[in-house]
Amino acid sequence: MRNFDTITRKAVLIGSPGNNRGFLQGVGKDIENMSRFLQSNKGGAWEKSEILILQNPSSYEVTSLVSRTIADYVFIYFSGHGFSSLNNSWMVVLRDQAISDCDFLNNSPRQLVIIDACRNYSAPGLSGVPAFDDQVDHFESAAYELFSESIARSPEGKLIVHATQPGKYSYDSPYGGYFTQALLHVATRMKTDEQYSPCTVNSVLHHMPTVLKKNGNNQVPSITYRSGNLTVPFALGSNVLALSGTKKEIPGELVGALLLTFLLVGVVIAASSN
């Protein structure tokens, strides 16, 4: 396989939970879960140094970081309050003021922006069900290299994805936003013919309304901005039956107990046959 070490990637995760009565309990969980997903094999095995996190930032902190975060591929995720302005701009609410979702775009050739926030037309509203419970699986260089190769092979392009339709709410819970929970739930369970096959955000979004509806939520995610032809994957699919995204090990004490059980069963069988 060709060496893609020169390919650069950056992720900016922004949590803006608000305060007082409008405080969103799930925003912190969303940021934590998204960071864990990115670092997992199914998320592309990102390194921690490639992930930048802003908690309850000001508009200046966000726009300043975004403008200087240039790479071959930039992923930006926002969780918090949002609304639709009277001129149909999609706004996100930061600590001091609201900015447009297009303010997340910069000069990087490939960008994916995902926003878990409301798009109602009145005042800023809320942005769950516990669905994403996977741990970060063991790092494999193959997953990192495959993701980097996908970045290199992708044409230039940009996408902005919102959690819900215009005029609609996006709901929150202590476990995180309904949208983000469903997004990661689907992304870690994409079934493909080969291990770590690229899955675009479009393919993940295709399955999300069904998952959301099963959990009592009628949100329908939508792509609100598109330029070029971005094909960088959001997730790497799996060809194995266990699609949890985690390589779980059996505890040593459980292994010992199982071996003891097998030995006792063998003794009983031997005794009964004599």
HELIX and SHEET records of a PDB file:
HELIX    1   1 ASN A   20  GLY A   22  5                                   3    
HELIX    2   2 VAL A   27  GLN A   39  1                                  13    
HELIX    3   3 ASN A   41  GLY A   43  5                                   3    
HELIX    4   4 LYS A   48  GLU A   50  5                                   3    
HELIX    5   5 SER A   59  ARG A   68  1                                  10    
HELIX    6   6 ASP A  101  PHE A  104  5                                   4    
HELIX    7   7 SER A  141  ARG A  153  1                                  13    
HELIX    8   8 TYR A  178  ALA A  187  1                                  10    
HELIX    9   9 VAL A  201  LYS A  214  1                                  14    
HELIX   10  10 GLY A  252  SER A  273  1                                  22    
SHEET    1   A 6 ILE A  51  GLN A  55  0                                        
SHEET    2   A 6 ARG A   9  SER A  16  1                                        
SHEET    3   A 6 TYR A  73  GLY A  80  1                                        
SHEET    4   A 6 ARG A 110  ASP A 116  1                                        
SHEET    5   A 6 GLY A 157  HIS A 162  1                                        
SHEET    6   A 6 SER A 222  GLY A 228 -1                                        
SHEET    1   B 3 GLY A  82  SER A  84  0                                        
SHEET    2   B 3 TRP A  90  VAL A  93 -1                                        
SHEET    3   B 3 ALA A  98  SER A 100 -1                                        
SHEET    1   C 2 SER A 197  CYS A 199  0                                        
SHEET    2   C 2 ALA A 235  GLY A 237 -1                                        
END                                                                             
